[in-house]
Amino acid sequence: MTVGALVSSNEIAHLVSALGYVGVFAFVAIESLGLPVPGETVLIAAATYAGATHRLSIAGVIAAAAAGAIVGDSTGFWVGRVGGLRLAVRYGRYIRLTPRRLDAGRRAFARHGGKIVFAGRFVALFRMWAAFLAGATQMRWRRFVLYNATGGVVWAVAYGLGYFYLGHALTTAGTALDVILAVVGASWIIGFALYLRRYERRLLAESGDSASPPGC
């Protein structure tokens, strides 16, 4: 069970209102380190809260999330570079990095490299471990920084604006433009997330097949 499963939506809303930008930065950074905390959920809650109440600036929410993603992933990269895969094999089961998921992530990273660092920000499996695997597989630092920073910023902007307009439209029932922006933003996020989720399931299925004994 993850920390996210133990935290209700109301509690997350209270955290957002109490901690503001610092909370968004901290939760996203900690999740990016590979710890199972609801970083993306906090970003969504903060963006929706900003749209509904305007007590937070959406620009500040996006900046905090992007900074948290970049700092957390950069730290995870160096942990992977120094500790390598030995840490994941030995302790991964305590933080949801099962051998099956580790194998799927390693094979995907070997095939796609920088694309995984960028797109991994949008997928639960890779959001927590893409940076660690980049370091463990000795990806060049400059290349990692480019893909990591780009992915973090795009993720923060896409989710931040999408849920900001959704929160604004739902609470104010404003103009047709507000509603259209909310629907377009939410549809894009849901569609992209479903596509990447299917990719994750395919990788896990392939990993399970490769781990099966001959003849099974």
ABEGO torsion letter per residue (X at the ends): XBAAAABBAAAAAAAAAAAEAAAAAAAAAAAAAGBBBBAAAAAAAAAAAAAAAGABBAAAAAAAAAAAAAAAAAAAAAAAAAAEAAAAAAAAAAAGBBAAAAAAAAAAAAAAEAAAAAAAAABAAAAAAAAAAAAAAGBBAAAAAAAAAAAAAAAAAAAAAAAAAAAAAAAAGBBAAAAAAAAAAAAAAAAAAAAAAAAAAAAAAAAAAAABBBGX
